[in-house]
Structure formats: structure tokens, C-alpha cells
């Protein structure tokens, strides 16, 4: 087990490493950007239950690395979580102590009573330290954590399981404190191409088709305004949602990102996942780089975490030659992974997402591994710590994660769902899609997919245009519930088990947007906030100030 001891004798689990950071949200999202200091603390993590070999004796831990080592030693992880445990003290909290009868025992007892701890230590019990911190009083989002016994072992469970455990022969030992019932870290995929030099094909074709210069909103703006390309081909469809609540914007401007950050955090989102591309000719970031630069210049950037999704597409000059692996890894590390608000795992490692691995060298397992190895080596050299590499299962077999020395798979969209052109079909196959990725995994949820605004500026072949004719916000809520249900029965490693990647913040040309729209406001963000019990105070559709465009 991964432990070190503070001077006061308190166990510091690896999950509570001091390098782990998250965000304490501003108390008033309407405040001007940069008006408040942000205190970064470690986020609560899943409290996992494991059963000892033989079926008697239960270990509870908030340390993902201890979960891994315990399962490797033969303990069996139980489905779901026993709430979410804070790893740092907070106002109104007390430590939760962990003890066992002897050094060889495979059963554990947890108590928040210093008197009980001291009495057991006096009886030669082994004190293993502080497992985390529990609240002494109930408050919003907190539920009571209780201890039970059957004379052979002790169990921890949330209060709503009391009747089940008593029926199974346990007696209630009493409450040990209050823990968070849910703590999902949801983030949105950010498509930063809405600026000069962004999606040049759209800009060029908008000039050709619609007669406007330097307009990166071509197609989206036109379908919203009733172009005949929309009304002639889909006369019964409503495209009134195709305008952001803050207006058609330039995402290379920090003030645009400041508004997006306020919208996202007010609804409880924890991070943005920025698509990022590499230009092998100029050996620089391209296409979406300006939006990410604007994010890093935003005055309120520290109120939300971020992660980069490296898209090494095997087309359009976006692949990465093996000779440039070192340069790309160094750029990612020095520009992004070194930021204090880089998204971290539940055990404190900074996350790098690879949204498309097919263009890493020749796309072979050997060359993908060579790139991942280079990233690990560069991070250790430049940051003094390792990073956690997650690969999108789109175009990549998630069972090959170990073979390329990555750490986990994740998803952003459901390819079979999109190709099926039915949101009901997507819902039916959603959890089976997750199950294709064994081990640690970052789940995703799709708001929608509708590429009709691409016609004809990006795709003039009408029969190949894809969309979900049966999609609705109500069905999006069902997709969110499917994510929640999958988490509730999870036996995966807990490293990233409460992370959710949402497609997407602003894929307006593909219909994948949860960003507030002028017509429907916060409909999608409200669905996420309510369905996943996110921490934000409530979505702000259009933050104070003039639209950026």
C-alpha cells in the first residue's frame, strides 16, 4: 500500500498527494472574471469497498493505487461506491481513522472517534492512519455513512442501505459521519476553431457559397437564419438553436473563453477537453491552438481544469511523424501539462488525452507505444512526475491500452451510434460501448450529432449527411442516466471512474453542443447539472457583458 506518515502520525494515502489539485468554485459566478482568488483543493474521490479472500473482511479505501494493489492481492472490488470521501479536512470535518485487529488480519474497522481509536490501539490493534475526512453534520449533497457488524467483520454503508444490511444479518454500530453521495467530474470537449485561421475550409466555402468573407460560422449561421439549403431539404426541421447565447463569437479572444468558463462552472462542469492538432510542416500547434491560448489567458481560467486531447488524424496533414515525437511531447509538457489547472486523476496524476492515435507515426501499435513512452519520459524529465495517458477508443482498440503503455481508454463520441443515425439506437448500445474498454475508463455522453449545417460547404453529398432525427433533450437526460447507472455498478479501477467526457461544448457544425443557445438557454447544462448532481450553483446562460462578436 502507498503510504507516508506525517509528523502527527496521520496516514497520507497516495490519493491525497499534495500535487493533486482541483477547483474550489467561486461563490458567485456573476462576479467579473478574475475578481476572486481561487483556492485549489483536492477533489473528493470514490470510496471503494473490497472484500477479502474467503468473503469475510472488508477494506474501504479512497486511494486508487491501493484499490489496484488490493485487487492484485486477491481482494474483490464491490460494485459502485460507498459515497465520495474528502481527502483534505474542511470546515466542520473530522478524520476517519482506519484500524485492524493485527498486522496479519484481513479485516478493518473505521471510526471517527478518537476515544475508540485510542482504546483499540491500547488493545494492540494496528492503527493505519486517516482514510479521509467526514462531515459532522448533514448538509446539501451529504448523506450519513454508517458502520455495521455481524460479529465477523465491519462494514461501511450509506444510510439508505440500512434495511438491506440488517436483513442480511448485520447490526448497526452507529453513524461515523457524513460523506458526499455523488461527486462526478464532468467536462466538455471543446472545439476551438471559431476564429481567423481556424477551420479554413469552412471560411473559404462560406465565401464561395454564401458570399461572406472570413466567416467561420458559415452554415451554422445560415441554417439558423433559414437558408434554402435547410428549408428545401429539411422543411420540417427546426434550426433555431443554432446560435450561441453569447452570440457568434471569436474563440481566439480571452473574453470569449471567460464567458464560456463562467457558463460551464456555473452549471458544475469541472473541465474542458480541448482538441489540439499538430502541424508537422511548421512543427507547431495548429487550427485550435488559438482557442487554447485564449483559455490560458482568461482571467478566470483557474476556476476550471482543462486537458488537451491530441488529435493525430491520419489525414489533412495532421499526422505526427515519429521523428517529431520528442518535439510534440516537449511542447505538450511545457505549454499545457505544466499548468496548475491541468486535469488530474483521483490519485493526482496529470492527464493527457489522445483523441486520435491513428496518425501517430504509421499508426501501428509499436509507434503509438513509442509516442506514449516519449510523453512519459518527457513529463518525468520536465515536471518531475509521471502523467496519465488516456486514448480515445474511436479508431483505437481499447483492449490494446496496455500494449501501448497507456493508462486508460476513454470516449468522446459513440461511432456506431452516430452511424446508426438514431439516438434511440445510441441509448440502447451506450453501456455496451463502454464495456468494449476493459480496466480504467473515462465514460462519455453525447448531446447530439447533426451535421446538416455542413451541407453544402463541407459535404455536398446529401445522402451521406448524418444526424439523429429522434434526438431530444429528454433523451439526452436518459443518456446521462445511463452514465450514472454504469458508474453505480462499476468494478473498474477508481483512478478516473467518476470522470465524464461530454460531447461537446461547441461542435456547432456537427450539432454536438451543450453551450447555452439563444433559443434554448441552458437546457443541456441543466440536464447535466441535475442528472449528475454537479456542484455548480446553476447555469448562467449569458454572463454579464456585451457579446464578443
Secondary structure, DSSP 8 states (H G I E B T S, - for coil): --EEE-TT--EEEGGG-TT-------S-TTS-TT-S--------EE-EEEE-TTS--EEEES-HHHHHHHHHTT-EE-SS-S-EEBSS--TTEEEEEEEESSTT----EEES-HHHHHHHHHTT-EEEEEEEEEESS--TTEEEEEEEE-SS-EEEEEGGGHHHHHHTT-EEEEEEEEEES---EEEEEE----STTSSHHHHHHHHHHH--SS-TTTTHHHHHHT-HHHHTT-TT---TT-SBTT-S--TTSHHHHHHHHHHHHHTT--EEEEEEEEETTTTEEESSHHHHHHHHH-TTGGGSEEEEEEE--SSTT--B-GGGHHHHHHHHIIIIITSTTB-B-TTS-EEEEEEE-TTBTTS-HHHHHHHHHHHHHHHHHHHSS-EEEEEESTTS-GGGTGGGT--EEE-SS-HHHHHHT-HHHHHHHHHHHHHTS-SSEEEEEE---B-GGGTTTT---GGG--B-TT--HHHHHHHHHHHHHHHHT--S-SSSTTEEEEE-SSBGGGTB--S-BTTTBTHHHHHHHHHTT-SSS---SS-SS----
